[in-house]
Amino acid sequence: MSVPSGQIVSDEVQATPPATRALALVVTAVAVAMSLYHMYVAGFGPPEAMVFRGTHLLFALTLVYLLYPLRPGGAGAWRLVDAALLAAGWAFVLYIFLNYEYFINRIIYIDDLKPWDKVMAVLSVVVVLDATRRVIGWALPATAVVFLVYAVFFTEVKAQVLMEQLYLSTEGIFGSTLGVSASYVMLFVLFGAFMERSGTGQLFMDFAMSLTGHTAGGPGKVAIVSSSLFGTVSGSAVANVMVDGPITIPLMKRTGFRPPFAAAVESVASTGGQIMPPVMGAAAFVMAEFLAVPYAQVALWALVPAVLYYIAVFFAVHFEARRYGLAGVPRAQLPLLGQVLRVRGHLFLPILLVLVGLMLGYSAPLAALVGALSCLPIALLRASTRAGIGWRSVLDALVDGARNTLAVAMACACAGIVIAVVTITGLGITFTDVVIGLAQNSLVLALVLTAMAGIVLGMGMPTTPAYIVMVSLLVPALVKLGAVTPAAHMFAFYFAILSAITPPVALAVFAASGLAKADLWQSGWEAVRIAAPTYIVPFMFVYEPSLLLIGDWFTALTSFASACFGVICFSAALQGFLVGRDAKWWERAVLLVAAVLLIKPGYITDAIGLGLLAMVYLSNRFLGAAAAPLAPPVAEETLE
């Protein structure tokens, strides 16, 4: 079982295998060198920002042009175009390295650019746009082009100033977003690659099966638990689906789950991996950089929303299973928890090392490096996990770590173009005023607009650039209207992620519905129904920041408890079941009202909401004859 690593793995264009053995060796050598360089930097400290980020981009561009040719399978002239663009990429990066003293001593925006400065600035934009298009498609490069057109033709910014902002400053292509990819993402992707090679994927699946496999709707709950664990390795929605789904989806269908529902459960559970600490999606590292806080602080803010997310999904599966009378997998067919922990439990240690390192205040890259270096030695400790691990495992992990970082690196470099335009033109301030005007100074309307923008942006581009665009254009308006800054950033991050399960473009649902042989639209709307409470969670923590563990702990605990009951009520209302029988229409309506009251901050509303929940519980449990479970449609496929 393999676990692809890296947050934007799901959205990349498929790489073309090297056509010759010589090219394969070159790719391997470059990938290994890239991984070793970043591991060295994590251990001993990085060089100056432009040098470090430039080196990271140079490695990424080299691998992109080797692995993503202009015409797959093409030869001759087509490969010459690839070689020319790769040479241009090397040229604009090496030009900075070779003239570094000149660049750091000149006065930016004051000293005139030399002719070669202008040539290299243009080359940098063209090459970054092209390389990004090759890896993740047209959406983000097209967005960057729109911003460039705006800056050139609709503002008074001089061409020389724009070139300097894009190429010669740390506010453009070599900006903080590329720095996040180089410093944080690369190391955590490597950590995931080493965990994959140590056999941790089998541990996650067996652990989830032993915990929940025997309960009502057990296979669905296995998908939830295992996907949340896989999220600590990959943080990629589609990657989680493609690893977890081939096991859990057929198992769900065999035990009676409808194919669209099975696909929806897997896609929703896998999407949550990006918000589940300790290893979140790449955008979380960008958030830490933007807010100038340690990554551990961002992970702490995300903890309660992530738990609420999985509580909502867990109970949606539970209520669906109880409604249709779906049993779990017989215990005799499941691994025993004690045996799983005895045989493979030590493979959890690398994750614990990362957690301990973050809590003790060590830098996130160093914690990830220690975790990565510990994976294979820990697997070698026991005979049960030692098989198949050798020097080849180390080599494969180094190669996978570099290759799986390419989409993140190019997305961050291209997003730097957008940030450069927003910064130099003042577009962010203008757009903030527009959003406030449209929202009529209402925070609720501004949140709705931001949520819609996040879902739309996330349909066309990976989470990281979608989040960056939202931070540049929308988040300042939320802060200006009264939202706490961390809550505003988490709100944007959350909705950029939810696009993976929101039709019409729902990448995680696409992957899961294919595995389930289910209708895409049915699966998409089932995913929305299962995840409906999670669309409310971001609004909850904006109005009650204690859900981000901001403020006193008593308020945080009480808010978390009421929010848990709120999302459970929401799931019960949407699934039409609570405890004893199908919920009547009025019971579902009351559950929705109770959910809103419990979600809304305030002890009075919480008390009323709990009272309404108790009333429906008693009615559903004791009044009216318990109806026989509904018969689900016959599954289309069974396990062989």
TILUM-504901 format. One record per residue (C-alpha): residue number from 0; z, y, x. Coordinates in steps of 0.1 Angstrom, whole numbers, plus 5000, padded with zeros to 4 digits. Each point is the difference from the previous one (the first is absolute). Last residue first. Example, Ala and Ser with C-alpha at 12.3 -4.5 7.8 and 13.67 -1.06 7.14 Angstrom:
2
     k     up   north   east
     1   5071    4989   5137
     0   5007    4966   4986
***
This chain:
640
     k     up   north   east
   639   4956    4889   4856
   638   5017    5030   4985
   637   4988    5009   4966
   636   4973    5023   4988
   635   4990    5017   4968
   634   5036    5002   4987
   633   5002    4993   4963
   632   5009    5032   4981
   631   5037    5005   4996
   630   5019    4983   4971
   629   5026    5023   4987
   628   5036    4988   5003
   627   5015    4987   4968
   626   5017    5027   4980
   625   5038    5006   5002
   624   5011    5006   4965
   623   5010    5035   4992
   622   5031    5018   5013
   621   5020    4987   5029
   620   4982    5007   5033
   619   4974    5026   4990
   618   5024    5019   4978
   617   5028    4998   5025
   616   4978    5011   5029
   615   4984    5027   4979
   614   5034    5015   4992
   613   5011    4997   5036
   612   4969    5018   5013
   611   5006    5028   4975
   610   5035    5004   5012
   609   4989    4999   5036
   608   4975    5028   4992
   607   5027    5021   4983
   606   5023    4996   5030
   605   4973    5009   5025
   604   4990    5031   4979
   603   5036    5012   5002
   602   5004    4992   5037
   601   4969    5020   5010
   600   4967    4994   5019
   599   4972    4988   4977
   598   4991    4964   5008
   597   5026    4986   4977
   596   4989    5022   4971
   595   4963    4992   5006
   594   5008    4962   5001
   593   5022    5002   4969
   592   4971    5017   4981
   591   4976    4973   5012
   590   5025    4973   4990
   589   5004    5016   4965
   588   4962    4998   4995
   587   4999    4964   5012
   586   5029    4991   4976
   585   4981    5018   4972
   584   4969    4979   5006
   583   5019    4968   5000
   582   5008    4984   5034
   581   4989    4964   5005
   580   5030    4977   5001
   579   5034    4995   5017
   578   5003    5023   5031
   577   4978    5030   5003
   576   4964    4996   4990
   575   4970    5022   4991
   574   4985    5002   5035
   573   4997    5038   4998
   572   5035    5005   4984
   571   5016    4976   5024
   570   4985    5017   5031
   569   5012    5034   4988
   568   5034    4987   4994
   567   5001    4984   5034
   566   4988    5034   5015
   565   5028    5018   4983
   564   5027    4975   5009
   563   4992    5004   5036
   562   4998    5038   4997
   561   5036    4999   4985
   560   5012    4981   5030
   559   4982    5021   5026
   558   5012    5032   4985
   557   5036    4987   5000
   556   4997    4990   5036
   555   4983    5032   5012
   554   5026    5021   4981
   553   5028    4981   5017
   552   4983    5002   5034
   551   4998    5038   5002
   550   4967    5017   5007
   549   4966    4987   5009
   548   4998    4962   4997
   547   4964    5002   4988
   546   5013    4992   4965
   545   5024    5029   5006
   544   4969    5022   4997
   543   5003    4999   4962
   542   4972    5021   4986
   541   4975    4990   5027
   540   5015    4966   5002
   539   4993    4992   4963
   538   4965    5014   5000
   537   4992    4976   5028
   536   5014    4971   4980
   535   4980    5006   4969
   534   4968    4984   5013
   533   5022    4971   5011
   532   5009    4993   4963
   531   4963    4994   4993
   530   4996    4974   5027
   529   4996    4970   4978
   528   4979    5019   4974
   527   4978    5016   5028
   526   4995    4965   5015
   525   4991    4986   4966
   524   4975    5028   4997
   523   4984    4991   5033
   522   5000    4962   4994
   521   4982    5005   4967
   520   4976    5023   5017
   519   4992    4976   5028
   518   4996    4969   4978
   517   5018    4970   5017
   516   4989    4975   5025
   515   5036    5002   5014
   514   4988    5005   5036
   513   4974    5025   4989
   512   5026    5018   4978
   511   5023    5003   5029
   510   4975    5017   5024
   509   4988    5025   4974
   508   5035    5006   4988
   507   5010    5011   5035
   506   4971    5023   5002
   505   5005    5018   4967
   504   4970    5023   4994
   503   4998    5003   4962
   502   5029    4993   4996
   501   5034    5006   5016
   500   5014    4972   5022
   499   4991    5014   5035
   498   5003    5036   4986
   497   5038    4993   5000
   496   5001    5007   5037
   495   4988    5037   4999
   494   5024    5003   4971
   493   5031    4990   5021
   492   4990    5021   5030
   491   4996    5032   4979
   490   5034    4994   4983
   489   5016    4992   5034
   488   4988    5034   5013
   487   5014    5019   4970
   486   5033    4981   5002
   485   5004    5007   5037
   484   4994    5038   4993
   483   5023    5003   4970
   482   4979    5011   4970
   481   5005    5035   4988
   480   4967    5015   4990
   479   4992    5010   5036
   478   5007    4965   5012
   477   4975    4986   4974
   476   4974    5026   5010
   475   5004    4992   5037
   474   4994    4963   4991
   473   4965    5006   4986
   472   4975    5012   5027
   471   5010    4989   5034
   470   5025    4973   4990
   469   4975    4986   4975
   468   4973    4999   5027
   467   5024    4981   5023
   466   5010    4976   4973
   465   4963    4991   4993
   464   4994    4997   5038
   463   5029    4974   5003
   462   4994    4981   4968
   461   4964    4990   5007
   460   4971    5018   4984
   459   4980    5001   4968
   458   5024    4987   4973
   457   5029    5015   5018
   456   4987    5035   4995
   455   4998    4994   4962
   454   5034    4985   4999
   453   5016    5027   5020
   452   4982    5028   4981
   451   5013    4985   4967
   450   5035    4999   5013
   449   4997    5036   5014
   448   4988    5013   4966
   447   5029    4982   4983
   446   5025    5014   5024
   445   4986    5035   4996
   444   5003    4996   4962
   443   5036    4989   5003
   442   5008    5028   5025
   441   4988    5027   4975
   440   4990    5033   5015
   439   4969    5001   4977
   438   4989    4966   5015
   437   4965    5014   5005
   436   5014    5032   5016
   435   5023    4980   5023
   434   4971    4978   5010
   433   4978    5030   5008
   432   5028    5017   5020
   431   5004    4969   5020
   430   4963    4998   5006
   429   4999    5035   5015
   428   5029    4992   5023
   427   4984    4968   5011
   426   4966    5016   5005
   425   5014    5024   5026
   424   4967    4997   5019
   423   5014    4988   5034
   422   5026    4976   4985
   421   4979    4983   4973
   420   4970    4997   5023
   419   5021    4984   5028
   418   5018    4977   4975
   417   4966    4987   4987
   416   4988    4994   5036
   415   5033    4982   5009
   414   4993    4977   4970
   413   4971    4987   5021
   412   5023    4991   5029
   411   5026    4984   4977
   410   4973    4979   4982
   409   4986    4990   5034
   408   5033    4988   5013
   407   5011    4983   4968
   406   4967    4981   4996
   405   5001    4990   5037
   404   5036    4987   5000
   403   4992    4965   4989
   402   4977    4995   5030
   401   5027    5010   5025
   400   5027    4978   4985
   399   4976    4971   4995
   398   4990    5000   5036
   397   5036    5001   5013
   396   5011    4973   4975
   395   4971    4978   5010
   394   5009    5003   5037
   393   5036    4992   4994
   392   4991    4970   4979
   391   4976    4988   5026
   390   5028    5000   5025
   389   5018    4974   4979
   388   5013    4993   4966
   387   4984    4971   4981
   386   5032    4981   4993
   385   5032    5019   5008
   384   5012    5006   4965
   383   5017    4967   4992
   382   5008    4995   5037
   381   5023    5030   4999
   380   5004    5028   5026
   379   4963    5005   5004
   378   4998    5021   4968
   377   5026    5023   5015
   376   4979    5004   5032
   375   4969    5007   4978
   374   5015    5027   4979
   373   5023    5018   5025
   372   4973    5022   5017
   371   4989    5013   4965
   370   5035    5009   4989
   369   5007    5017   5033
   368   4968    5020   4997
   367   5007    5009   4963
   366   5034    5013   5010
   365   4984    5020   5028
   364   4974    5014   4977
   363   5027    5010   4974
   362   5021    5018   5025
   361   5035    4988   5005
   360   5027    5014   4977
   359   5023    4970   4996
   358   4987    4995   4964
   357   4964    4998   5012
   356   5008    4975   5027
   355   5020    4979   4976
   354   4971    4999   4975
   353   4975    4991   5027
   352   5023    4972   5013
   351   5005    4987   4965
   350   4963    4997   4995
   349   4997    4981   5033
   348   5029    4977   4989
   347   4984    4989   4967
   346   4982    4972   5020
   345   5035    4984   5005
   344   4998    4988   4964
   343   4972    4975   5008
   342   5016    4966   4999
   341   5036    5007   4991
   340   4990    5028   4976
   339   4974    4979   4982
   338   5024    4970   4999
   337   5028    5021   4984
   336   4975    5014   4974
   335   4987    4966   4990
   334   4962    4997   4998
   333   4986    4996   4966
   332   4983    4970   4983
   331   5033    4983   4990
   330   5011    5033   4986
   329   4974    4998   4973
   328   4978    5031   5000
   327   5011    5026   4974
   326   4996    4998   4963
   325   4978    5022   4978
   324   5014    5004   4965
   323   4973    5026   4990
   322   5025    5028   4994
   321   5024    4988   5027
   320   4972    5001   5026
   319   4988    5035   4989
   318   5036    5013   5000
   317   5006    4986   5036
   316   4966    5013   5013
   315   5008    5035   4987
   314   5035    4996   5013
   313   4988    4995   5036
   312   4975    5028   4998
   311   5025    5026   4989
   310   5026    4987   5025
   309   4973    5002   5027
   308   4993    5037   4994
   307   5037    5008   4996
   306   5007    4985   5034
   305   4971    5020   5016
   304   5013    5032   4983
   303   5035    4992   5014
   302   4989    4994   5036
   301   4974    5027   5005
   300   5024    5028   5010
   299   5015    4975   5025
   298   4966    4992   5015
   297   4993    5037   5003
   296   5033    5004   5019
   295   4992    4971   5023
   294   4967    5017   5009
   293   5020    5027   5016
   292   4995    5035   4985
   291   4976    5028   5009
   290   4987    5002   4964
   289   4963    4997   5009
   288   5007    4974   5026
   287   5022    4979   4977
   286   4974    5003   4973
   285   4973    4988   5025
   284   5022    4969   5007
   283   5002    4994   4962
   282   4962    5003   4998
   281   4997    4969   5022
   280   5014    4978   4972
   279   5036    4988   5002
   278   5018    4978   5025
   277   5037    5000   4992
   276   4996    5007   4972
   275   4979    4993   4969
   274   4976    5029   4990
   273   4968    4984   5013
   272   5010    4965   4990
   271   5001    5011   4963
   270   4963    4995   4998
   269   5005    4962   5005
   268   5022    4997   4969
   267   4976    5019   4979
   266   4970    4980   5012
   265   5018    4967   4996
   264   5013    5007   4966
   263   4967    5013   4988
   262   4981    4970   5011
   261   5024    4977   4982
   260   4998    5022   4969
   259   4962    4998   5000
   258   5002    4962   5005
   257   5025    4994   4972
   256   5032    4984   5013
   255   5004    4964   4990
   254   5017    4981   5029
   253   4966    4992   5016
   252   4989    5036   4998
   251   5030    5012   5019
   250   4995    4974   5027
   249   4963    5009   5003
   248   5011    5037   5005
   247   5029    4993   5024
   246   4982    4981   5028
   245   4966    5018   5003
   244   5018    5032   4991
   243   5024    5003   5029
   242   4977    5007   5029
   241   4971    5016   4982
   240   5023    5020   4977
   239   5021    5012   5029
   238   4969    5012   5019
   237   4989    5017   4968
   236   5032    5020   4997
   235   5006    5008   5037
   234   5035    5005   5012
   233   4993    4973   5025
   232   5032    4984   5014
   231   5028    5014   4978
   230   4976    4998   4971
   229   4999    4962   5005
   228   5036    5001   4988
   227   4992    5019   4969
   226   4971    4977   4994
   225   5022    4969   5004
   224   5025    5013   4975
   223   4975    5011   4973
   222   4977    4970   5004
   221   5030    4976   4998
   220   5010    5019   4968
   219   4966    4992   4985
   218   5003    4963   5011
   217   5034    4998   4984
   216   4990    5011   4965
   215   5034    4988   4988
   214   5020    4990   5031
   213   4992    4971   5024
   212   4978    5020   5025
   211   5025    5028   5004
   210   5020    4995   5032
   209   4984    4969   5015
   208   4965    5013   4994
   207   5008    5034   5014
   206   5014    4985   5032
   205   4971    4976   5003
   204   4974    5028   4997
   203   5018    5023   5025
   202   5006    4973   5025
   201   4964    4989   4999
   200   4989    5036   5007
   199   5024    5002   5030
   198   4979    4976   5020
   197   5004    5016   5034
   196   4964    5012   5001
   195   5005    5021   4968
   194   5032    5015   5014
   193   4980    5010   5031
   192   4974    5017   4979
   191   5026    5018   4979
   190   5017    5014   5031
   189   4966    5011   5013
   188   4994    5018   4967
   187   5034    5016   5005
   186   4991    5012   5035
   185   4966    5014   4991
   184   5014    5018   4969
   183   5027    5019   5019
   182   4989    5018   5031
   181   4962    4999   4999
   180   4995    5001   4962
   179   5027    5027   4997
   178   4983    5020   5028
   177   4968    4998   4981
   176   5018    5016   4970
   175   5016    5026   5024
   174   4967    5015   5010
   173   4973    4989   5025
   172   4974    5004   4973
   171   5014    5033   4989
   170   5033    5018   5004
   169   5007    4989   5035
   168   4974    5025   5012
   167   4967    4998   5020
   166   4979    4980   4976
   165   5003    5010   4963
   164   5019    5033   5004
   163   4978    5010   5030
   162   4969    4992   4980
   161   5012    5020   4970
   160   5008    5030   5022
   159   4965    4999   5016
   158   4983    4997   4966
   157   5018    5031   4987
   156   5022    4997   4969
   155   4987    5024   4973
   154   5001    4973   4973
   153   4974    4985   4977
   152   4973    4987   5022
   151   5017    4986   5031
   150   5034    4991   4986
   149   4988    4987   4967
   148   4973    4979   5018
   147   5027    4986   5022
   146   5022    4991   4970
   145   4971    4982   4983
   144   4992    4982   5033
   143   5036    4987   5002
   142   4998    4987   4964
   141   4968    4982   5009
   140   5017    4985   5031
   139   5029    4988   4977
   138   4978    4984   4973
   137   4972    4985   5021
   136   5013    4967   5011
   135   5031    4988   5018
   134   4989    4988   5035
   133   4964    5012   5004
   132   5007    5033   4982
   131   5029    5007   5023
   130   4977    4994   5030
   129   4974    5024   4986
   128   5024    5028   4991
   127   5018    4997   5034
   126   4966    5000   5019
   125   4987    5031   4982
   124   5032    5020   5003
   123   5005    4992   5037
   122   4963    5007   5007
   121   5003    5035   4985
   120   5031    5008   5021
   119   4983    4985   5031
   118   4970    5023   4996
   117   5022    5030   4994
   116   5021    4994   5031
   115   4968    4994   5020
   114   4988    5035   4991
   113   5033    5015   5012
   112   5024    5012   4973
   111   5012    5036   5001
   110   5036    5006   5007
   109   5020    5014   4971
   108   5002    4973   4973
   107   5019    4978   5026
   106   5011    5016   5032
   105   4988    4979   5029
   104   5026    4983   5022
   103   5003    4967   4982
   102   4962    4995   4997
   101   4992    5009   5036
   100   5027    4977   5013
    99   4986    4972   4979
    98   4964    5003   5011
    97   4995    4963   5009
    96   5022    4987   4972
    95   4984    5023   4974
    94   4965    4991   5010
    93   5011    4963   5000
    92   5006    5002   4963
    91   4967    5018   4991
    90   4980    4977   5023
    89   5015    4967   4990
    88   4991    5007   4964
    87   4965    5011   5010
    86   4995    4968   5020
    85   5011    4980   4969
    84   4974    5019   4979
    83   4973    4992   5026
    82   5010    4964   5001
    81   4999    4997   4962
    80   4966    5016   5000
    79   4988    4976   5027
    78   5013    4971   4979
    77   4976    5011   4972
    76   4971    5004   5024
    75   5002    4965   5013
    74   5020    4977   4977
    73   5011    4998   4964
    72   5024    4973   4988
    71   5022    5026   4983
    70   4982    5033   4999
    69   5020    5030   5013
    68   5023    4976   5019
    67   5037    4996   4990
    66   5017    4978   5026
    65   4988    5016   5033
    64   4998    5036   4986
    63   5034    4997   4984
    62   5016    4984   5031
    61   4989    5028   5023
    60   5010    5027   4974
    59   5035    4985   4997
    58   5006    4999   5038
    57   4988    5036   5004
    56   5021    5011   4970
    55   5032    4986   5016
    54   4991    5015   5033
    53   4994    5034   4984
    52   5034    4998   4981
    51   5018    4993   5033
    50   4981    5026   5020
    49   5003    5027   4973
    48   5037    4993   4995
    47   5011    4999   5036
    46   5008    4966   5013
    45   5020    4975   4980
    44   5034    4984   5008
    43   5010    4968   5019
    42   5004    4973   4974
    41   4978    5014   4972
    40   4974    5011   5026
    39   4998    4965   5016
    38   4996    4985   4965
    37   4972    5025   4993
    36   4982    4991   5032
    35   5004    4963   4994
    34   4985    5002   4966
    33   4970    5020   5011
    32   4994    4978   5030
    31   5001    4969   4978
    30   4975    5016   4976
    29   4977    5011   5029
    28   5000    4966   5016
    27   4995    4981   4968
    26   4971    5022   4990
    25   4984    4996   5034
    24   5005    4962   4998
    23   4983    5000   4966
    22   4971    5020   5014
    21   4995    4975   5028
    20   5002    4971   4975
    19   4972    5016   4980
    18   4996    5014   4965
    17   5035    5013   4996
    16   5013    4994   4965
    15   4991    5028   4976
    14   5031    5018   4985
    13   5004    5001   4963
    12   5003    5035   4987
    11   5037    5011   4999
    10   5020    5006   4968
     9   5025    4971   5002
     8   5008    5004   5037
     7   5013    5035   4992
     6   5037    4992   5005
     5   4997    4977   5030
     4   5005    4963   5005
     3   4982    4970   4986
     2   5023    4972   4993
     1   4986    4966   5008
     0   5010    4966   4986
***
